[in-house]
Amino acid sequence: MEIKNLCGWWINGIVSKEGITDEEKNRLEQIGIDSNSSSHNTYCLSDLKKILQNESVLKKHSHPIAGQIHFIIFFSTWFCNDCMVIINGNSSYTMWICVYEPSYRNFGEWLTYHSVITESYLEVARDKARTLSKNIGENNPVLHINQPLTITYYEERRSPEMSLINRSELPTTYLSNPDQYIRLFDIVKVCAIIKEKPWLHSGIYLGKGKVMHAVPRLGYTDTSYDGYGYGDYYGGSSNDRTSIASWEKFRKFWRKEPDKVVRIRAIIPFKTHDEIMRHIAKVYHADSKYFGGKGDKGEFTLAGNNCERFANRCVLGLDLSEHGEILKEKKQKKKNRTHHKIDRIENHELEKKINETSSFLDGLNNSAWAGITSPSVNPNEWITFTNEYNIAKNYVSPTPDKIGENYSHTIEVKPELWI
C-alpha cells in the first residue's frame, strides 16, 4: 500500500482519483494534516479521502459539537470503520465519540455521538481520548462511552424508548427482501393490532431470511391477550423453546401481515458478534434449561421469560423485557398513568448487568458442551457441536459486519480551523 505525505498526494490542482485536489488539500490542512513538503507524516490516499468524508458527515448532520475543535482521532474498530474521538471547548474541554455508518443496500446512513467526559486541561483530555480510541474496540464497546442506559415506559400502545439504541420502523418493501433492510443480529419486532390491542413478537435476525426467536409451548394463553392462543401458531411441541423460523413465518406470527416491523440496532455494540453467536447457540441447544429456572428464568410468560427478553439477553446482554414491564404495571392496575416510569442504569451498573447475563447464558451447558466454556466462533459461520448446528450454520447472513473501507492506521490531528 503506497503512502506519501500530503504534498506527495497533491497534484497541483489536477482533478484525479490518484491524488488530492487544491480544494481537498486546503480542507485537509484546516483539519490538521501537515502540508509541509518535507513532512514525515505519511498517509494512504484512502485514509485522506475517508477523513474528508468524515468531515463532510459532521458538517452535514446536526449535532452539538460546537465551537473550536482542538483534537481529533480518526480510526476503525471491529464494529465500525468510521470512528472519531473529538475534543472541543474553550475554558474546558469535552471529549466526544462519533460513530458513522454510511448507506449500504437500503440501510440509511447513521451518525451517533456521545459526550464522554469534560476535563479542565487539554492534555488530560487528549490522553483520555487516546485511551478511549483503544478501549472502545474491546468486547463491550458501549461500556467505554460513559453513558447511562435510560428506558422510558409509556402507555401500552406506545413502545418504550431506550437510549444508546437505534430504533427504526421498516418500510413495506421489507416484506420480500429483509436482507436489504435488516442486518445480522438486529433485533426485529413484528407488531399487530388485534381486537384493538397492540401485540408484539421479537426475534434476532440471522440473515438469509431466517430469524431466531423464543416461542411458548402449545396451548399457552395469557389473560392479558384475552386468552389468545399465543403458542398455537407454532404447534407441535409441548415445551417452551427457541426456534429458527423463516422470515415469512416469523413476520406472520400473529396470523396476519404485521401492522409494522421495527428494527432495533445498537450502533455502538453492547457485545461482540462472537459472543452474541455463542449465546444464541447455547440457548438454541439448551432451551430446556433456559426455560427451566424460576421467575424470569422460568417458563415462557408474556411478562417474564418472553421473546423480547430472549433477544435482549443474547444481543444486548440485558436481562429485561420492556413490554414485560408494561404488562406488569398493567396487572398492578397502574395503567391509568400516561407515563409509566423511567429506568436509568448507570454505566457501572450496566457493566454488572451485562456480565451477569453473560454468566447465566454461558452456564446453559449440557452434556454436548462438556469441557467447552468459551468456544471460538468465526462471525461468519456457526460452530458445530451437534447435528442441530449443521442446520443453524446455513442461516448466517453474508452481510458484512462493517461497511466501507477501514482506516489503515489511527490518525491524530490538531485542527487549524474547524468550527
C-alpha positions in Angstrom: 0.0 0.0 0.0 1.5 3.3 -1.1 2.0 6.0 1.5 3.0 9.7 0.9 2.8 12.9 2.8 0.0 15.3 1.9 2.2 17.2 -0.6 3.1 13.9 -2.2 -0.6 13.2 -2.9 -1.3 16.8 -4.2 -1.2 17.0 -8.0 -1.1 20.8 -8.4 -4.9 21.2 -8.7 -5.4 18.4 -11.2 -8.6 16.5 -10.5 -7.6 12.8 -10.3 -8.6 9.7 -8.5 -4.9 9.2 -7.9 -4.3 12.3 -5.7 -5.6 15.3 -3.8 -7.1 18.4 -5.4 -6.4 22.0 -4.4 -9.7 22.2 -2.6 -9.2 18.8 -0.8 -5.6 19.9 0.2 -6.9 23.1 1.8 -9.6 21.2 3.7 -7.1 18.7 5.0 -4.8 21.5 6.1 -7.6 23.0 8.1 -8.4 19.7 9.6 -4.8 19.4 10.8 -2.9 17.3 8.2 0.7 18.6 7.9 1.1 20.1 4.4 4.9 20.7 4.6 6.6 19.1 1.6 9.3 17.6 3.8 6.8 16.3 6.4 7.5 12.8 7.7 3.7 12.2 8.4 2.7 9.9 5.6 -0.8 8.5 4.7 -2.6 6.2 2.4 -4.7 8.1 -0.1 -7.8 6.2 1.0 -7.3 7.4 4.6 -7.1 11.0 3.5 -10.3 10.5 1.4 -12.0 9.0 4.5 -11.0 12.0 6.6 -12.6 14.3 4.1 -15.7 12.1 4.0 -16.0 12.1 7.8 -15.6 15.9 7.9 -18.4 16.3 5.4 -20.6 14.0 7.5 -20.1 16.0 10.6 -20.8 19.3 8.8 -23.9 17.8 7.1 -25.6 16.4 10.2 -27.0 18.3 13.1 -25.0 17.7 16.3 -24.0 19.6 19.5 -20.2 19.5 18.9 -19.8 23.3 18.6 -17.0 25.8 18.9 -13.3 25.3 18.4 -12.2 21.7 17.8 -8.7 21.1 19.3 -8.0 17.4 18.7 -9.4 14.5 16.5 -8.6 10.8 16.3 -9.8 9.0 13.2 -9.8 5.3 13.5 -11.6 2.0 12.8 -12.8 -0.7 15.2 -14.1 -4.3 14.8 -17.6 -3.0 14.6 -17.3 0.2 12.5 -14.8 1.6 10.0 -15.6 5.3 10.6 -15.0 6.3 14.2 -13.8 9.7 15.6 -12.9 10.9 19.1 -13.2 14.7 19.1 -12.2 17.3 21.7 -13.8 20.7 21.6 -14.3 23.6 24.0 -12.6 26.8 25.3 -12.1 27.1 29.1 -12.9 23.4 29.5 -12.5 20.5 27.0 -15.2 18.0 26.2 -14.4 14.6 24.6 -16.9 13.1 22.1 -17.2 9.7 20.5 -18.7 9.8 17.0 -19.5 6.6 15.0 -20.7 6.8 11.5 -22.3 4.1 9.3 -22.6 5.1 5.6 -25.5 4.0 3.5 -25.5 0.3 2.3 -28.2 -1.5 0.5 -31.3 0.0 1.9 -29.7 0.8 5.3 -29.7 4.6 5.5 -26.6 6.3 6.9 -26.4 6.8 10.6 -24.3 9.1 12.8 -24.3 8.6 16.5 -22.4 10.8 19.0 -22.0 10.9 22.8 -20.3 13.3 25.1 -18.0 11.1 27.2 -16.2 13.4 29.7 -15.1 17.0 30.3 -11.7 18.0 31.5 -10.1 21.2 32.6 -6.8 20.6 30.8 -6.4 19.8 27.1 -3.5 17.4 27.6 -5.5 15.3 30.1 -8.4 15.2 27.6 -6.1 14.1 24.8 -4.6 11.3 26.9 -8.1 10.1 27.7 -9.1 10.4 24.0 -6.2 8.1 23.1 -7.3 5.6 25.7 -10.9 5.7 24.5 -9.9 5.0 20.9 -8.2 1.8 22.0 -10.7 0.6 24.6 -13.8 1.0 22.5 -12.6 -1.8 20.3 -12.8 -4.3 23.2 -15.6 -6.8 24.0 -18.3 -4.4 25.3 -17.8 -1.1 23.4 -20.9 0.6 25.0 -19.3 0.4 28.4 -16.5 2.8 27.4 -18.6 5.8 26.4 -19.5 6.6 30.0 -23.3 6.9 29.3 -26.2 5.6 31.3 -28.9 3.5 29.7 -32.4 5.0 30.1 -35.6 3.2 29.3 -38.8 5.3 29.2 -42.1 3.5 29.5 -45.3 4.8 28.2 -48.8 3.6 27.9 -49.4 0.1 26.4 -50.0 1.4 22.8 -46.7 3.3 22.6 -43.4 1.4 22.5 -40.8 2.1 25.2 -37.8 4.2 24.2 -34.3 3.0 25.1 -31.2 5.3 24.9 -28.0 4.0 23.2 -30.2 2.1 20.7 -31.3 2.9 17.2 -35.0 2.1 16.7 -36.4 2.4 13.1 -39.6 1.4 11.5 -39.2 -0.5 8.3 -41.0 0.4 5.0 -43.4 -2.1 3.5 -40.8 -3.1 0.8 -39.1 -5.1 3.5 -41.6 -7.9 3.2 -40.0 -9.8 0.4 -36.4 -8.7 0.8 -35.4 -8.4 4.5 -31.6 -8.6 3.9 -31.9 -5.2 2.2 -33.1 -3.6 5.5 -32.1 -5.8 8.4 -28.5 -6.6 9.4 -27.0 -9.6 11.2 -28.1 -9.8 14.8 -30.5 -6.9 14.7 -33.5 -7.4 17.0 -36.7 -7.4 15.0 -40.2 -6.8 16.4 -43.4 -7.5 14.5 -46.3 -5.5 15.7 -50.0 -6.1 15.1 -53.3 -4.6 16.3 -55.8 -7.3 17.1 -59.1 -6.7 18.9 -57.9 -3.0 19.2 -54.9 -4.1 21.3 -51.2 -3.9 20.3 -49.4 -7.3 20.0 -45.7 -7.7 19.7 -43.3 -10.5 19.0 -39.4 -10.2 19.0 -36.6 -12.2 17.3 -33.0 -12.0 16.3 -32.3 -11.7 12.6 -29.7 -14.3 11.3 -29.7 -13.1 7.7 -30.8 -15.0 4.6 -34.4 -14.7 5.6 -34.1 -16.5 9.0 -35.0 -15.4 12.5 -34.2 -16.9 15.9 -37.0 -16.4 18.4 -38.4 -17.8 21.6 -41.8 -19.4 21.3 -44.1 -20.8 24.0 -45.5 -24.3 24.4 -48.5 -25.5 22.5 -51.7 -24.2 24.1 -50.1 -21.3 26.1 -52.6 -18.4 26.6 -52.5 -15.3 28.7 -55.4 -13.3 30.1 -53.6 -10.1 29.1 -54.4 -11.0 25.5 -58.0 -12.3 26.0 -56.9 -15.9 26.0 -55.4 -15.7 22.5 -53.5 -19.0 21.7 -50.1 -17.4 21.6 -48.3 -20.7 21.1 -50.7 -22.4 18.8 -49.4 -21.0 15.6 -46.2 -22.9 16.1 -47.9 -26.0 17.4 -46.2 -29.4 17.6 -44.3 -29.0 20.9 -45.4 -29.3 24.5 -42.3 -27.3 25.6 -41.2 -23.7 25.6 -38.4 -23.4 23.1 -36.3 -21.4 20.8 -36.8 -21.8 17.1 -35.3 -20.8 13.7 -38.1 -19.6 11.6 -38.4 -18.4 8.0 -38.8 -14.6 7.6 -42.4 -15.1 6.3 -43.4 -17.3 9.2 -41.9 -15.0 11.8 -43.5 -11.8 10.4 -46.9 -13.5 10.3 -46.6 -14.7 13.9 -49.9 -13.0 14.6 -51.6 -15.0 11.8 -51.5 -11.9 9.5 -49.1 -9.4 8.0 -47.9 -7.1 10.8 -49.1 -3.5 11.0 -45.4 -2.5 11.4 -42.0 -4.0 11.8 -39.4 -2.3 14.0 -35.6 -2.9 13.8 -33.5 -2.4 16.9 -29.8 -1.9 16.5 -27.0 -0.8 18.8 -24.7 1.3 16.7 -22.1 1.1 19.5 -22.5 -2.6 20.4 -23.1 -4.0 23.8 -21.5 -7.3 22.9 -19.2 -8.7 20.1 -20.7 -10.8 17.3 -18.7 -13.7 18.6 -20.4 -13.6 22.0 -23.9 -13.0 20.6 -23.5 -16.0 18.3 -22.2 -18.1 21.2 -25.1 -17.2 23.4 -27.7 -17.7 20.7 -26.2 -21.2 20.1 -26.2 -22.0 23.8 -29.9 -21.1 24.2 -30.8 -22.9 21.0 -29.2 -26.1 22.1 -30.1 -26.0 25.8 -33.5 -24.3 25.7 -34.9 -26.8 28.3 -32.5 -25.3 30.8 -33.1 -21.7 29.5 -36.8 -22.1 30.4 -36.2 -24.4 33.4 -35.5 -21.9 36.2 -37.7 -19.7 38.3 -39.3 -16.3 37.8 -37.9 -14.5 34.7 -35.6 -17.5 34.1 -38.6 -20.0 34.2 -41.2 -21.0 31.8 -42.4 -18.7 29.0 -44.8 -15.9 30.1 -45.6 -12.7 28.4 -44.5 -10.5 31.3 -41.5 -12.7 32.2 -39.3 -15.0 30.3 -40.6 -13.9 26.9 -39.4 -13.5 23.3 -38.2 -9.9 23.9 -36.2 -10.9 27.0 -34.5 -13.7 24.9 -33.5 -11.2 22.2 -32.3 -8.6 24.7 -30.2 -11.2 26.7 -28.5 -12.5 23.6 -27.8 -9.3 21.7 -27.6 -6.6 24.4 -26.7 -8.6 27.4 -29.7 -7.2 29.3 -32.0 -9.4 31.3 -35.1 -7.3 30.7 -38.3 -7.1 28.7 -39.6 -3.6 28.1 -43.1 -4.7 27.2 -43.0 -7.2 30.0 -42.6 -4.3 32.4 -45.6 -2.6 30.9 -47.7 -5.7 31.4 -46.6 -6.0 35.0 -47.6 -2.4 35.5 -51.0 -3.1 33.9 -51.6 -6.1 36.1 -50.8 -3.9 39.1 -53.6 -1.6 38.0 -51.3 1.4 37.2 -52.5 1.6 33.6 -54.1 4.9 34.1 -50.7 6.6 34.3 -49.8 8.1 30.9 -46.1 8.0 31.7 -45.3 4.7 33.4 -41.7 5.3 34.5 -38.1 5.9 33.6 -35.4 3.4 34.4 -31.9 4.7 34.5 -29.0 2.2 34.5 -25.7 3.9 35.3 -22.6 2.8 33.4 -21.1 0.7 36.2 -24.5 -1.0 36.8 -24.8 -1.7 33.1 -21.4 -3.5 33.1 -22.6 -5.6 36.1 -25.9 -6.5 34.3 -24.1 -7.5 31.1 -21.7 -9.7 33.0 -24.5 -11.3 35.0 -26.5 -12.1 31.8 -23.4 -13.5 30.1 -22.7 -15.7 33.1 -26.3 -17.0 33.0 -26.2 -17.8 29.3 -22.7 -19.3 29.5 -24.0 -21.6 32.3 -26.5 -23.3 30.0 -24.0 -26.1 29.2 -25.3 -29.6 29.0 -23.6 -32.9 28.1 -23.0 -31.9 24.5 -21.0 -28.9 25.7 -18.8 -30.9 28.2 -15.4 -29.2 28.6 -16.3 -26.2 26.4 -16.6 -22.9 28.3 -15.8 -20.3 25.6 -15.8 -21.7 22.1 -14.1 -19.8 19.4 -16.6 -18.8 16.8 -16.0 -17.1 13.5 -18.7 -14.4 13.0 -19.4 -15.8 9.5 -20.0 -19.4 10.5 -21.7 -21.4 13.2 -19.5 -23.7 15.3 -20.9 -27.3 15.1 -21.3 -29.1 18.4 -24.2 -31.3 17.3 -26.1 -32.0 14.2 -28.5 -29.3 15.1 -25.9 -26.7 14.3 -25.4 -28.1 10.8 -28.9 -26.6 10.2 -28.2 -23.4 12.0 -24.9 -22.5 10.3 -26.7 -22.4 6.9 -28.6 -19.3 8.1 -25.8 -16.9 8.9 -26.0 -13.7 6.8 -23.4 -12.8 4.1 -24.0 -9.1 5.1 -20.6 -7.6 6.1 -20.1 -6.7 9.7 -18.7 -3.3 8.7 -19.4 -1.1 5.8 -16.8 0.7 3.6 -13.0 0.7 3.9 -11.2 0.8 7.2 -8.5 3.2 8.2 -5.1 1.6 7.6 -3.9 3.1 10.9 -5.1 5.6 13.5 -4.6 9.2 12.6 -4.4 12.1 15.1 -4.8 15.7 14.1 -4.9 19.1 15.7 -7.2 21.3 13.5 -6.0 24.7 12.5 -9.6 25.9 11.8 -12.7 23.7 12.2 -15.6 25.5 13.8 
